[in-house]
Amino acid sequence: MKRTSRWLGCGAALAVAIATAPASAQTATTQDQADPGTEPGRTPPSSDTPAPAPATGADDIVVTGIRQSLGSAQNIKRNSDAIVDALVAEDIGKFPDNNASEAIARITGVQVTRYADEANGVLIRGLPNVQTTVNNREIFTADGRAVAIQDFPAQAVSRVDVFKAVTAQNLEGGIAGLIDVQLRRPFDFKGFLLAGAARGVYNSESRKLDPIGSLLISDRWQTGIGEIGALLNVSFTQTRYLNSVRYQGFQDNVPAAQQVLPTSVGRNFTFPQDIGLFYGRGTRQRPSVNGSLQWQPADNLMIYADGLWQAYRNKNANDFFGIPIQSSTTGSTPPTIRNAVLTKDGTTLESFDIDLGIVNGPSKEFGDSTTDTYQGALGARWDVGNAVFTTDLAYTKSIVDNNWGQFQTQTVSPLSLSVKLNDKRSVNFTPSGVDFANPDSFYMRGLIEDRRRSEGSQWQWQGNLSLDTQSSLFPKFQFGLRYADRDASSVYGSRYAGLASLKDPISKVPTLAQGGIIEPGFHGDDVQKFRSWFAPNAFLFNDKLNDVRGYIRDALVRAGADAATRAAWAPEEPAYAPLSSFRAREQVFTGYAQIHYAFDVGFPIDGIIGTRMVITRNRLNGTNALPINGNTQFVPIASSTQYVDVLPNISAQLHFTDRLKLRLSRTEALTRPGFNQINPTLTVSQGTIGGNISYTGNGGNPDLQPIRSDNYDASLEYYFSRTGSVTVAGFYRKIEGFINSLPQIVNVQPFGDILVYRPSNASRGEIKGIEAAATTFFDFLPGALRGLGAQANFTYIDAEQIVPAANNFAGGRQTLPGVSKYSFNVIGLYELGATSVRLAYNYRSANLDGFGAPGVFTTVYSDAVGRLDLSASYNLNDNITLTVDATNLLRTPYHSYVKDPRYPRDVRWEASLFSAGVRFRF
């Protein structure tokens, strides 16, 4: 590694590239830097091996740390043939945030969803249909199409590229874009390196302190057979999280049988179907190991082998108390609403009292989820004259096991409630009549157990040729082939034991004596005083589950359960059901070709014209359930499909000056349907209408086509320094084939034409928007002020889909769920000497959360939210750096509502995370 008088590869800034410039601008880049990450054999430029810098004077600012990562990311963007933004790690073990998805939220045009104290969903320009790759090869989780970006621990990542529009050589599969995660290789470094990081993270909601750590060792040697390098990187993160949710259900009209007092308030109003509390808590762990070997037997040949193990472990310990208020648990007549007070507009209840009688009590959710994803790859890069050949062969295997259960109770004594529906933007209810701290206040009501196992494996190979043509008009030609053979499968089983009739005290259930009063949440929110109750210890309950199952088997006999229910609980775990199982094989044959062009019309113009041809073949197996002669028959079903896509692309870059360019792009993209959506399984149900037998069906749709989009992009980019730029971009997406589950008339033998609910490519949509971004360091300021810098970006998105009317479904124009019309980031930076500081504010406006079941107010909106994060570091010496980080400093809770904010639905308190640690390298 290149060293200066002190180790400066530190800091806590975000490396978001937001500008471009021609290659003739101030900082020259290698050809590898100019064409980032398009071939698995290419080693990406590393922030740890910068190009030699010019000699600096005493007052010069040395370009490392924040500035270096910003400069590297900016070079990647400005020199890329595709439309891409990049995040580059400042140093080993120092990516901007705790995981890759948190960091991506800082990129212009990217929005994320958050739950369980992390970012766990990524939308690029309003769409969630993202293709994911690691080191430029496809990666996925089990039977899914992508991998969870948050599964990549930040300390293992060297760089993330977010492609908003691709070229023909990029992997197809995401109409939203492509996210490529780059892991390190030994030739990224000069020689031997031992580096790592360790942090302790405190969660303000769960009030737990957890570890995050990583260790990397790398070296390279000159041998008699050429240069050899080896790298091994391990990382581990743990989070004991808690999200505290207080909610009210969908609003609906007053049921006809429900009495309202005083009668003077009338009945022309709505109120929630239910209210409750939910604590989402558990222990989440992510161990990860990646390694790489590189061998360079000659100057023009490099051979490599990569390996990755990425795992996810989650132990579930949720607490849930949902209380119905529009229906009765024990009878057919809804309970009477007393002391009803309406809101000023008279449309809903403001407050009321209600006597509910015996109701369902709190539930405890337990279980665990495990994910193991393995990927191994072997490849090479060979430079021969004016040609570069690359090849990459990879095998991926991913397994997900989910086990979930819910322990259900019923109150022994009647429950009454005093309710305020909008007390400081959330429901506030006070229960009475039940001693919630006493386990003898609850009967055992029932136990649910679910389990699912999903698997996926794939062989993938790609070969690429890049040819320098020596032509000034068409200087470069690229060609490639790819083959992928993918298997996916999923099995599911579930069982339920209803035991309310026994009225067994919950203390009779094994392990319940080791329970206790749950830890209340809502730290910092004292609106509602009722926040805890007695519940089992979920982790102990899970560990002693076989003892609990023994109790269930005996209790079912005492309750006189039927033979089928008793048989379902005979095995140790729920049996897998054939109707919930499928198996799929997908083969993808791909070829692409593209040519680079360049000419001058008073200013330089260059670009790419290319196309990618994709043939997709699917073979699918499932099981149909058909009611024939009064009995349900399970019939195996197989299906096969094939479709061909041609995805052209054309782009142009108009270099008005060395600093100002206009980028234009037109591309086509696709997203394949999920394997669960093309599952051929169909379940037919029998009923009667008007005395006549009728049939309806539910299932997947093996005839689904990909979602396809036409994409138009324009970007005006002004580059005025190594880390300074201003950009304005516009984009338009025309999308066909959004997948919705709509009723269709389908011919199903032997029943003929019947109504079937299954996914179809029924909807179309449009997305258009504008992005603007700027970044700079204020080097012209005197003294210590010259370390100041700033970044800002803003995104406007207008997105909608048109859903057709079908079989009593109204359809119409709908806003795309999860898309905020406005979002922005403002980031303050400081880096000078041994000190680096970043203060980042992220904001997104309200957005549609989703549509619920039929009712009056069933469309849910997520309210606007802003987050403030701080990180800082200080170099003790060349080898040791101290770090502190704080996320979600404002602790603004998540709010959702129906109709408008006067009608709150959820309030969710998420944690602030405070961490301190050390990074080292030798």
Residue, then its C-alpha position, 0 to 999 in steps of 0.5 A: m500500500k502507498r503510505t504517506s507520513r501518517w495513515l490516512g485511509c480512514g474516516a466515515a464519509l459516504a463515497v457516492a459518485i454524483a458527477t461525470a467527466p471525460a477521460s481528459a479531465q484533471t485525474a487520469t484513470t486506467q482503462d480498468q477504472a474506465d470500464p468498471g466491473t463489467e467482467p468477472g475477471r476484472t479486478p476493480p480499482s481499490s481505494d487502498t491502492p491509489a494511483p501515485a499522487p503528485a508531490t504535496g506541500a505542507d499546506d496541500i490536502v492529501v487525497t485519502g480517506i473520504r476524498q479518495s473514496l469520493g474521487s474513486a466513486q466519481n471516476i467510476k461514474r464519469n468513465s462508465d459506459a452505463i449509467v451508474d453510481a458507486l460507493v467505494a469503501e474508505d478503507i478496509g473494514k470501513f464502508p459508510d454504513n452498517n450494511a450495504s443497503e443502508a449505504i445505498a440509501r444515500i445514492t440519488g434516486v434510491q429509496v429504502t424501506r426499514y424494519a427491525d433496525e436495518a434497511n431491508g428493501v431497495l427501490i431504484r427510481g421507484l421500482p423494487n425489481v433489482q438484479t443483484t450480482v457479486n463480483n459481476r456474477e449472479i447471486f440469489t437466495a434460495d428460490g428467490r431472484a435476488v439476494a438481500i443487499q443487507d446480507f452483505p456486512a459493510q466491513a466485507v465490501s470494497r465497492v457497490d455499483v448501482f446501475k440505473a441503466v445498463t448496456a448489453q454486456n450487463l446481466e439482464g433481470g432487473i427493470a429497476g436496475l442492477i446492484d453489483v457488490q465487489l469483494r476484495r482480491p489479493f492483487d488489490f494490495k501491494g503485499f502482505l496485509l493484516a487488517g480488521a475492525a471491532r465495534g460494540v453497538y448499543n441498541s436504544e430500544s432493546r438496550k443490548l450491546d452487540p459485537i461487529g467484527s471483521l478480519l482480513i489477511s492478504d499477501r502476494w508472492q513472486t514464485g517460479i511459476g509467476e505471481i500468486g496472491a491469497l486473501l481471506n476475509v471473515s466478518f460477523t455482525q449481531t443485533r438484538y433488535l426491538n421494534s415497538v408497534r402500536y396499531q389500529g386496524f382497517q377502518d370500516n362502517v359500524p356493524a349493523a348489530q353493534q350498539v352505539l351509546p350515546t345514540s345522539v352520535g348516530r351511526n354514520f361513522t367508521f372506526p377500526q376493526d381491531i387495535g393492538l400492540f406488537y413487539g418485533r424482537g429477536t437476535r439477528q446474526r450474519p457470519s460471512v467468509n470470502g476468499s480469493l486466489q489469484w495467479q499471474p503466470a505471465d504479464n498478460l494472463m491472470i487466473y483466479a478462484d473466488g469463494l463466498w459463504q454468506a449466512y443469516r441467522n435469526k431467532n424470533a421472539n415477537d410479542f403480539f396482543g391484538i384486540p378485536i373491537q368490531s366483532s365478538t370473540t364469544g358470541s355473534t353480537p358485537p360489544t356495545i360502544r359506550n361514551a362514544v365521541l366523534t372527531k370534529d368532522g364526524t367521520t370517525l371515533e375520537s374516543f370510546d369505551i367498550d366491554l369486550g368480555i372474554v377475548n383472545g389474550p397475548s400471543k408469543e411468536f417463536g422460531d428461527s430462520t437460517t440462510d446459507t448461501y455458497q458461491g465458488a468461481l473459477g475464471a481467467r483474463w487473457d490479454v492478447g494483442n488488441a484483444v481481451f478474453t475473460t471467462d468465469l464459471a461459477y456454482t451457487k447453492s442457497i438454502v433457507d429454513n424458516n420455522w415459526g410458531q405462535f403460542q396463543t392465550q385467552t383471558v380468564s376474566p372479561l376485558s374492558l377498554s378505554v380507547k383514544l384513536n388519535d393521541k399524539r398520532s397513535v392509538n392509546f388504549t387502557p385495558s381493565g378487568v385482567d391482571f396481565a402480570n399474573p400467568d393465571s389470568f390466561y388460558m391456553r388457546g392454541l399453538i400454530e407451527d409453520r415450517r418452510r424449506s427453500e433451495g436454489s442452485q445454479w451453474q453459470w458460465q460467461g465468456n467475453l471478448s473485448l477487441d480494440t479495433q484500431s479504428s477512430l470511428f468504431p474503436k472497440f467491439q465487445f461480444g459475449l456468451r452466457y449460460a445459466d442452469r438454475d434449480a429452485s424448490s420450496v416445501y411448506g407445512s403447517r398445523y394448528a391445535g385449538l385448545a380453548s375448550l380445555k381452559d387449561p391455565i398456561s402454567k400447565v404448558p412446559t417451560l411457561a414457569q420460566g416466563g415473565i413480564i416482557e420487557p416493554g418497548f416504546h422507550g421515549d414514548d409515554v403516550q400509552k401506559f399499558r405496554s407489558w404483560f406475562a409471556p413465555n420466554a421465546f428462546l426457552f420455548n423454542d429450545k424445549l419445543n418437543d416438551v410442548r408438543g408432548y403436552i399438545r398431543d395429550a391435550l388434543v386427546r383430552a379435547g376430543a380432537d378428530a383423527a386428522t388433527r391428532a395425526a397432524w401432531a404425531p410427527e415431531e415437525p409439521a408435515y410438508a403439504p404437496l399443495s405448497s410445494f414446487r420444483a422448477r428448472e430454468q435455463v438461460f442462453t444469452g449472447y450480446a454484442q456491442i460496438h463503441y463509436a466516437f467522432d467529432v462535430g466541433f466537440p467529441i461524441d462517443g457512445i455504444i450501440g448494442t443488443r442482448m438476446v436472451i432465451t429463457r426455458n422453464r420446466l415446472n412441477g407442482t400438485n393440483a387439488l381437484p374435488i372429484n366425486g366428493n373427494t379431493q384428488f392430488v394430481p401431479i402437474a408439469s409445465s414447460t415454457q420458453y420465451v425470447d427477449v431482444l434487449p437493444n441499447i444505444s447511448a451517447q455522450l456529448h463532451f461539450t468541454d473537458r468538464l461538461k457533458l450530456r449523457l443520453s441513453r435508451t435501453e430495454a430491460l426485463t424482470r422474470p416472474g418469481f418461481n412461486q408465481i409460475n408454480p403450476t399448482l392449482t387448487v379447485s374448490q367446490g361450492t353452490i350458487g343458486g343451488n347449482i354446483s360451482y367451482t373456483g380456483n387458486g394457484g400460480n401461473p406457469d404462462l407468466q411473462p417477464i415484466r418488460s420496460d423501455n427506459y429513456d435517460a438523460s444526464l447533464e454532468y458538470y465536473f469541476s474538481r477531483t471530488g466536485s460536481v453538479t449533475v441533473a438527470g431525467f428518466y422515463r420508464k414505460i413498463e408492460g406486464f406488472i404482475n397482479s393477482l386478478p380473477q380470470i376465466v380459465n379452462v380447467q378439466p374436467f370442470g370447464d371454464i371456471l373463475v381462477y385467482r392467479p397472477s397475470n401480466a395484467s397491468r402497465g405503468e409509467i415512471k418519470g422523474i428528475e434527479a439533481a446532485a452536487t458535491t464539493f470540498f471547500d478547499f479554498l477556505p483558510g486553516a482548519l475550515r478547508g477540511l469542510g465538504a458537502q454533498a446533497n441530492f434530490t429526487y422527484i418520482d411520479a409513478e403509477q400503474i394501470v390495473p384493468a377491470a376484471n370479473n367484478f374487480a374495479g381496477g383503475r390507476q394506482t400509485l406504485p406502492g413504496v414510492s416516495k414522490y420526493s426524497f433527498n440527502v444532505i451530508g456534511l463532511y469534514e476531513l483534515g489531518a487525523t480527523s474525519v466526520r460525516l453528518a448525514y440527513n436522509y428524507r423521503s416523503a409520504n408514500l403508498d404502503g399498500f391496499g388492504a381487504p375490502g372496507v372503507f379506509t383500507t389504503v395505507y400510507s407511510d408518512a414522511v420520515g427523516r433520519l440523521d446519522l453521524s460517524a467520526s474517526y480519529n487516527l491514533n497512528d499509522n496503524i490504529t483508528l478509533t471510530v464512533d457512529a450513531t444512526n437514527l439520532l432524531r428517533t423520529p418514529y415511523h407513522s402510517y395512516v389511512k385516508d390522511p394523517r388524522y386517521p393514524r394506523d401504526v406508530r413504530w419506534e425504531a432504535s438509535l444505534f450507538s457504536a464505538g470501535v477500532r480499526f487496525r492494519f499492519 
